[in-house]
Amino acid sequence: MAAPSSLLRGELYKADQMGAIFKLRWVELWAGGKGELRWGYPGPNAGTTDRGISDLSGATVSLGAEEWRGAEARFGFQVTPRSRPRTYFFQASSAEERRLWVDAIENVASPDVTRSNLGGGYRLIFMVRPQYPRPWGIDLGSAPGLPCVTVLEVAGEEARAVGLLAGDVVLTLGNTVLRTATVAQRAFREAPYGRVTMRLVTHNREVCIMKHQSQQLFCSDPPAGVGAIITRFLDGGGVGGLNAGDRLLAVNGKLVTDGAEQLSRRLQDSAGEVKLVVSGYTTAHSLRKDEEGKLGVRLSDGPRHSPPVLSEVARSSSAWSAGLRAGDAVVGVSGEAVFDAEEAEQRIAAAGRSVNIVTWKSRPDMDGVAGAKERARGAPPRRPNVTASAAECYYLPHAWHKQELYHDLTLPTYDAAAAVPVGKVRLEG
């Protein structure tokens, strides 16, 4: 019999036997045989997994509730082995992490069951690890209790060549879920020489404009996370394919961490061409109201810190004909950004017969022009894009407050008040 192979590993919160108190644990999923899910203490002893479920065959996996503990989100799921009359409760730090774990465990528990690919919305990057002593050339940042790690800057030739962008959110490196910069530090240090795989949460894009065009942008701080939101344009028209509601993550390869003011300074300091990294993909839809002045859509507020979403689209409406569907995230109406359902509905009502609506998706239509560019950057073929909500990825993967920076295998820790490095741990590649 073939030896079992490590399929997925990383940090999860696990409940005690009473299901009441959750503690952080290092968890590893093993395929082969009947499958195993084992856990142990995190930190320096991570990898020592002396407890767990030794038989996953036929196990039932179900989603739990979403909880907020201060600024920290927890996304629950349960595993009930068929071989033992007990349910094990786990919590991930993001919806993306939970989907990844649930899908992987279900594949091990019931390999013959056909299911949708929960990872269909992710983007894969294949990169060759630089030979020692050359650094990775990637700066990563994270916050305790918040999902994944974010690319702060891309300095290495290899990383730039594969299309990695500042603002990209890295969910996994190989089989390791990168919940924090500390986990990322270990994963990058232990990565094998040769080709490695990174799984990114969203499909960001790079837009090039001239410096004088950047003066057309009016931006504001996002409700949460990094970057800045384009609220409107000076002359009402778009610039470089950008739309009102687009979220700008980086300027000239550096992540914008301090909102619209920092973005404005970086634009002013730019010379000639300006390279902007934009979160996801927006589409502007020019719609027309019916004879009664109705657009045929209803909106509701999205998840916390997320844009409003369409809750209903009438089949006879121009919105339906334009391809809008329930669940689409709406980030702009009539040339201005919107942040909640009430604001969006007011702008729609105040518009004339024609109204422009901007929707946002975490990935492009892989059959379109943007999709062709993504495939050239290493995006997977088009698959079912099963996500909890299109709006969830708009802010939350980038929502980090107290920052830990991970720079070329250097891990500075940041003081929350002073926001300056207070210490470094240097590791060799």
C-alpha positions as CSV (number, residue, x, y, z in Angstrom):
1,M,0.0,0.0,0.0
2,A,1.3,3.4,-0.9
3,A,2.3,5.7,2.0
4,P,-0.2,8.5,2.7
5,S,0.7,11.9,1.4
6,S,0.1,15.3,3.1
7,L,-2.7,16.9,1.2
8,L,-3.3,20.1,3.1
9,R,-1.8,21.6,6.3
10,G,-2.2,24.8,8.3
11,E,-3.7,26.5,11.4
12,L,-7.3,26.1,12.4
13,Y,-9.2,26.8,15.6
14,K,-10.5,23.5,17.1
15,A,-13.2,23.2,19.8
16,D,-12.8,21.2,23.0
17,Q,-14.9,18.1,23.7
18,M,-17.8,20.3,24.9
19,G,-17.7,22.3,21.7
20,A,-17.4,25.6,23.6
21,I,-13.8,26.7,23.8
22,F,-11.8,27.0,20.6
23,K,-8.0,26.9,20.6
24,L,-5.5,27.3,17.8
25,R,-4.1,24.1,16.4
26,W,-1.8,22.9,13.6
27,V,-3.9,20.6,11.4
28,E,-2.8,18.3,8.7
29,L,-5.0,16.3,6.2
30,W,-3.6,13.1,4.9
31,A,-4.8,11.2,1.9
32,G,-4.2,7.5,1.2
33,G,-5.8,4.5,3.0
34,K,-8.9,5.7,4.8
35,G,-7.7,9.3,5.1
36,E,-6.6,11.0,8.3
37,L,-7.1,14.5,9.9
38,R,-4.6,15.1,12.7
39,W,-3.8,18.1,14.9
40,G,-1.3,19.3,17.5
41,Y,0.1,22.5,19.0
42,P,1.0,25.4,16.7
43,G,4.2,27.4,16.9
44,P,7.7,25.9,17.1
45,N,6.3,22.3,17.4
46,A,4.0,22.7,14.4
47,G,3.9,19.4,12.5
48,T,3.7,17.2,15.7
49,T,0.1,16.0,15.2
50,D,-0.5,13.3,17.8
51,R,-4.3,13.5,17.9
52,G,-7.0,13.4,15.3
53,I,-9.4,11.3,13.2
54,S,-7.7,8.2,11.9
55,D,-10.6,7.2,9.6
56,L,-12.2,9.8,7.3
57,S,-13.9,7.4,4.9
58,G,-17.6,8.3,4.6
59,A,-17.3,11.3,7.0
60,T,-19.9,14.1,6.9
61,V,-18.6,17.7,6.5
62,S,-21.0,20.6,7.0
63,L,-20.7,24.4,7.3
64,G,-21.1,26.2,10.6
65,A,-21.9,29.7,11.6
66,E,-19.9,32.8,11.0
67,E,-18.8,34.5,14.2
68,W,-17.2,37.9,14.9
69,R,-14.9,38.3,18.0
70,G,-14.1,42.0,18.0
71,A,-12.4,42.6,14.6
72,E,-11.7,38.9,14.1
73,A,-14.0,36.7,11.9
74,R,-14.3,33.0,12.5
75,F,-15.9,30.7,9.9
76,G,-17.0,27.3,11.3
77,F,-17.4,23.8,9.9
78,Q,-17.9,20.4,11.4
79,V,-16.5,16.9,10.6
80,T,-18.5,13.8,11.8
81,P,-16.6,10.5,11.1
82,R,-18.8,7.5,10.2
83,S,-16.5,5.4,12.4
84,R,-17.0,7.4,15.6
85,P,-20.2,8.9,17.1
86,R,-18.7,12.4,17.7
87,T,-18.6,15.7,15.8
88,Y,-15.5,17.8,15.7
89,F,-15.9,21.5,15.4
90,F,-13.3,23.7,13.6
91,Q,-13.1,27.4,12.7
92,A,-11.1,29.1,9.9
93,S,-10.1,32.7,9.7
94,S,-11.8,33.4,6.3
95,A,-14.5,32.0,4.1
96,E,-11.7,31.2,1.5
97,E,-9.8,29.1,4.0
98,R,-13.0,27.3,5.1
99,R,-14.0,26.4,1.5
100,L,-10.5,25.1,0.9
101,W,-10.5,22.8,4.0
102,V,-14.1,21.6,3.5
103,D,-13.5,20.7,-0.2
104,A,-10.3,18.9,0.6
105,I,-11.8,16.9,3.5
106,E,-14.8,16.0,1.4
107,N,-12.6,14.8,-1.4
108,V,-10.8,12.5,1.0
109,A,-13.9,11.3,2.8
110,S,-16.0,10.6,-0.4
111,P,-13.6,10.5,-3.4
112,D,-16.2,9.0,-5.7
113,V,-18.8,11.7,-5.2
114,T,-19.0,14.3,-8.0
115,R,-19.2,17.8,-6.7
116,S,-18.6,21.4,-7.8
117,N,-15.1,22.7,-7.6
118,L,-15.1,25.1,-4.6
119,G,-11.7,26.3,-5.7
120,G,-12.9,27.4,-9.1
121,G,-12.6,31.1,-8.3
122,Y,-8.9,30.9,-7.3
123,R,-5.9,31.8,-9.4
124,L,-2.8,29.6,-9.5
125,I,0.7,31.0,-9.8
126,F,3.6,28.6,-10.7
127,M,7.0,30.0,-9.7
128,V,10.5,28.5,-9.6
129,R,12.1,29.2,-6.2
130,P,15.3,31.2,-6.6
131,Q,18.5,29.4,-5.8
132,Y,20.2,30.2,-2.5
133,P,21.3,32.9,-1.5
134,R,19.0,34.8,-3.8
135,P,15.8,36.0,-2.0
136,W,12.2,35.4,-3.1
137,G,11.8,39.0,-3.9
138,I,8.3,39.2,-2.4
139,D,7.1,41.3,0.5
140,L,4.1,39.8,2.4
141,G,2.0,41.3,5.1
142,S,-0.7,39.9,7.4
143,A,-2.6,40.6,10.6
144,P,-3.3,38.2,13.5
145,G,-6.8,36.6,13.1
146,L,-7.4,38.0,9.6
147,P,-7.3,35.9,6.4
148,C,-4.3,35.0,4.4
149,V,-1.3,37.2,3.6
150,T,-1.2,40.1,1.1
151,V,1.7,40.9,-1.3
152,L,3.0,44.3,-0.3
153,E,5.6,44.6,-3.1
154,V,7.1,42.5,-5.8
155,A,10.8,43.1,-6.3
156,G,12.1,39.7,-7.7
157,E,12.4,39.0,-11.4
158,E,10.9,35.5,-11.0
159,A,7.8,36.8,-9.2
160,R,7.2,39.6,-11.7
161,A,7.7,37.2,-14.6
162,V,4.8,34.9,-13.4
163,G,2.5,37.9,-13.0
164,L,2.4,38.3,-9.2
165,L,1.1,41.7,-8.3
166,A,1.2,43.9,-5.2
167,G,-2.2,43.5,-3.5
168,D,-2.6,39.8,-4.5
169,V,-3.8,37.7,-1.5
170,V,-1.9,34.4,-1.2
171,L,-4.1,31.6,0.3
172,T,-1.6,28.7,0.0
173,L,1.9,27.9,-0.9
174,G,2.1,24.3,-2.0
175,N,-0.1,22.4,0.5
176,T,0.2,25.0,3.4
177,V,-2.6,27.4,4.1
178,L,-0.9,30.8,4.8
179,R,-3.1,32.1,7.6
180,T,-0.5,34.5,9.1
181,A,3.0,35.8,8.2
182,T,4.4,33.4,10.8
183,V,3.0,30.4,8.9
184,A,4.1,32.0,5.6
185,Q,7.6,32.3,7.0
186,R,7.8,28.6,7.6
187,A,6.2,27.6,4.3
188,F,8.5,29.8,2.2
189,R,11.6,28.6,4.2
190,E,10.6,24.9,3.7
191,A,9.5,25.2,0.1
192,P,11.5,22.9,-2.2
193,Y,13.8,24.2,-4.9
194,G,12.1,24.0,-8.2
195,R,8.5,24.9,-9.1
196,V,6.2,25.8,-6.4
197,T,2.5,26.7,-6.6
198,M,0.7,29.7,-5.0
199,R,-3.1,29.9,-4.8
200,L,-4.4,33.4,-4.9
201,V,-7.9,34.5,-3.6
202,T,-8.8,37.0,-6.3
203,H,-7.8,37.9,-9.8
204,N,-6.4,41.4,-9.6
205,R,-5.3,43.3,-12.7
206,E,-2.8,46.0,-13.7
207,V,-3.9,49.1,-15.4
208,C,-1.5,51.7,-17.0
209,I,-2.5,55.3,-17.2
210,M,-0.5,58.6,-17.7
211,K,0.1,60.8,-14.7
212,H,-2.1,63.6,-16.1
213,Q,-5.0,61.1,-16.3
214,S,-4.7,60.3,-12.6
215,Q,-5.8,63.8,-11.9
216,Q,-9.2,62.8,-13.1
217,L,-9.6,60.4,-10.1
218,F,-11.5,61.2,-6.9
219,C,-10.9,58.6,-4.3
220,S,-11.9,57.8,-0.7
221,D,-10.8,55.4,2.0
222,P,-12.5,52.0,1.9
223,P,-14.8,51.0,4.8
224,A,-12.2,48.3,5.6
225,G,-8.9,47.0,4.4
226,V,-6.1,48.5,2.2
227,G,-6.3,50.6,-1.0
228,A,-8.7,53.3,-2.0
229,I,-12.0,53.5,-3.7
230,I,-12.6,55.5,-6.9
231,T,-15.7,57.5,-5.9
232,R,-16.1,59.5,-9.2
233,F,-14.2,61.0,-12.1
234,L,-13.6,64.7,-12.7
235,D,-15.3,64.8,-16.1
236,G,-17.7,62.0,-15.4
237,G,-16.0,59.6,-17.8
238,G,-13.8,56.6,-17.0
239,V,-10.0,56.6,-17.4
240,G,-8.0,53.6,-18.7
241,G,-11.0,51.2,-18.4
242,L,-11.5,52.1,-14.7
243,N,-15.0,52.6,-13.2
244,A,-16.5,54.3,-10.2
245,G,-16.3,51.7,-7.4
246,D,-13.0,50.2,-8.5
247,R,-10.7,49.5,-5.6
248,L,-7.1,50.6,-6.3
249,L,-4.6,48.4,-4.3
250,A,-1.2,49.5,-5.4
251,V,0.7,52.3,-7.3
252,N,3.8,51.4,-9.3
253,G,4.2,48.1,-7.6
254,K,3.7,49.2,-3.9
255,L,0.6,48.4,-1.9
256,V,-1.5,51.3,-0.6
257,T,-1.9,50.7,3.1
258,D,-3.0,54.2,4.3
259,G,-6.0,55.0,2.2
260,A,-6.8,57.7,-0.4
261,E,-4.3,60.3,1.0
262,Q,-1.3,57.9,0.5
263,L,-2.7,57.0,-2.9
264,S,-2.8,60.7,-3.9
265,R,0.8,61.3,-2.7
266,R,2.1,58.3,-4.7
267,L,0.2,59.5,-7.9
268,Q,1.8,63.0,-7.5
269,D,5.2,61.5,-7.0
270,S,4.9,59.4,-10.2
271,A,6.6,60.3,-13.4
272,G,5.0,59.7,-16.8
273,E,3.3,56.3,-16.8
274,V,1.5,55.2,-13.7
275,K,0.8,51.5,-13.0
276,L,-2.2,50.7,-10.9
277,V,-3.2,47.3,-9.4
278,V,-7.0,47.1,-9.3
279,S,-9.0,44.5,-7.2
280,G,-11.0,42.1,-9.3
281,Y,-13.0,43.1,-12.4
282,T,-15.7,45.7,-12.8
283,T,-18.2,46.0,-15.6
284,A,-20.3,49.0,-16.5
285,H,-23.9,48.2,-17.7
286,S,-25.9,50.9,-19.5
287,L,-29.5,50.1,-18.6
288,R,-32.9,51.6,-19.3
289,K,-35.9,51.9,-17.0
290,D,-39.4,50.7,-18.2
291,E,-42.4,52.9,-18.9
292,E,-43.1,53.2,-15.2
293,G,-39.6,54.4,-14.4
294,K,-38.6,51.1,-12.8
295,L,-35.3,49.3,-13.4
296,G,-36.6,45.9,-12.3
297,V,-33.9,45.2,-9.7
298,R,-33.8,45.0,-5.9
299,L,-30.8,45.4,-3.7
300,S,-29.7,44.3,-0.2
301,D,-26.7,45.0,1.9
302,G,-23.8,42.5,1.4
303,P,-21.7,40.9,4.1
304,R,-19.9,43.1,6.6
305,H,-17.7,45.8,5.0
306,S,-18.9,44.6,1.5
307,P,-20.8,46.4,-1.3
308,P,-24.5,45.9,-1.8
309,V,-25.7,43.0,-3.9
310,L,-28.6,42.4,-6.3
311,S,-31.2,40.4,-4.4
312,E,-33.7,40.2,-7.3
313,V,-33.6,40.9,-11.1
314,A,-36.8,40.8,-13.1
315,R,-36.6,38.6,-16.2
316,S,-38.3,41.3,-18.3
317,S,-35.9,44.0,-17.4
318,S,-33.0,45.5,-19.3
319,A,-30.8,44.4,-16.3
320,W,-31.6,40.8,-17.0
321,S,-30.9,41.2,-20.7
322,A,-27.6,42.8,-19.8
323,G,-26.6,39.6,-17.9
324,L,-27.1,40.9,-14.3
325,R,-28.2,38.3,-11.8
326,A,-29.1,38.0,-8.1
327,G,-26.0,37.9,-6.1
328,D,-24.0,40.3,-8.3
329,A,-22.1,43.0,-6.3
330,V,-22.9,46.6,-7.2
331,V,-20.1,49.1,-6.6
332,G,-21.2,52.1,-8.7
333,V,-24.4,53.8,-9.9
334,S,-24.6,56.8,-12.3
335,G,-20.8,57.4,-12.2
336,E,-20.4,57.4,-8.5
337,A,-19.4,54.7,-6.0
338,V,-22.0,53.2,-3.7
339,F,-21.4,51.5,-0.4
340,D,-24.8,50.2,0.8
341,A,-28.1,49.2,-0.7
342,E,-30.0,52.3,0.4
343,E,-27.5,54.6,-1.3
344,A,-27.6,52.5,-4.5
345,E,-31.4,52.5,-4.6
346,Q,-31.5,56.3,-4.1
347,R,-29.1,56.9,-6.9
348,I,-31.1,54.6,-9.2
349,A,-34.4,56.4,-8.3
350,A,-32.8,59.8,-8.9
351,A,-31.4,58.8,-12.3
352,G,-33.3,59.5,-15.5
353,R,-34.6,56.9,-17.9
354,S,-31.1,55.7,-18.5
355,V,-28.9,54.5,-15.6
356,N,-25.4,53.2,-15.5
357,I,-24.6,50.4,-13.0
358,V,-21.1,49.0,-12.2
359,T,-20.8,45.4,-11.0
360,W,-17.8,43.7,-9.5
361,K,-16.5,40.1,-9.7
362,S,-13.4,38.5,-8.1
363,R,-12.4,37.0,-11.5
364,P,-13.1,37.8,-15.2
365,D,-15.3,36.0,-17.6
366,M,-12.7,33.5,-18.8
367,D,-14.2,33.4,-22.3
368,G,-13.8,37.2,-22.8
369,V,-10.8,39.5,-23.6
370,A,-10.0,39.9,-19.9
371,G,-10.1,36.1,-19.5
372,A,-7.6,35.7,-22.3
373,K,-5.2,38.0,-20.5
374,E,-5.7,36.1,-17.2
375,R,-5.0,32.8,-19.0
376,A,-1.7,34.3,-20.2
377,R,-0.9,35.2,-16.6
378,G,-1.5,31.6,-15.5
379,A,-5.2,31.5,-14.6
380,P,-6.8,28.0,-14.6
381,P,-9.4,27.1,-17.3
382,R,-12.9,28.2,-16.7
383,R,-14.7,26.2,-14.0
384,P,-17.8,26.6,-11.9
385,N,-17.1,29.6,-9.7
386,V,-18.8,28.6,-6.5
387,T,-18.4,31.3,-3.8
388,A,-20.5,32.2,-0.8
389,S,-20.9,35.8,-2.1
390,A,-19.3,37.8,-4.9
391,A,-19.1,40.7,-2.5
392,E,-17.2,38.9,0.2
393,C,-13.8,39.2,-1.5
394,Y,-14.1,42.9,-2.1
395,Y,-12.7,44.1,1.2
396,L,-12.2,41.2,3.7
397,P,-9.1,39.5,2.2
398,H,-7.3,42.8,2.5
399,A,-8.7,43.8,5.9
400,W,-5.7,44.0,8.2
401,H,-5.0,46.4,11.0
402,K,-2.0,45.6,13.2
403,Q,0.6,44.6,10.6
404,E,3.3,41.9,10.5
405,L,5.5,42.3,7.5
406,Y,7.4,39.4,6.0
407,H,10.2,40.7,3.8
408,D,12.4,38.2,1.8
409,L,12.5,35.8,4.7
410,T,12.8,38.7,7.2
411,L,9.9,39.1,9.6
412,P,9.6,42.5,11.2
413,T,6.8,43.0,13.7
414,Y,5.0,46.3,13.9
415,D,3.8,48.2,16.9
416,A,0.1,48.9,16.5
417,A,0.3,52.5,17.8
418,A,3.7,53.7,16.4
419,A,3.5,51.6,13.2
420,V,7.3,51.2,13.1
421,P,9.5,48.1,13.2
422,V,10.3,47.0,16.8
423,G,12.2,43.8,15.9
424,K,13.4,41.5,13.1
425,V,14.2,37.8,12.8
426,R,16.5,37.1,9.9
427,L,16.3,33.7,8.2
428,E,18.4,32.5,5.3
429,G,16.8,31.3,2.1
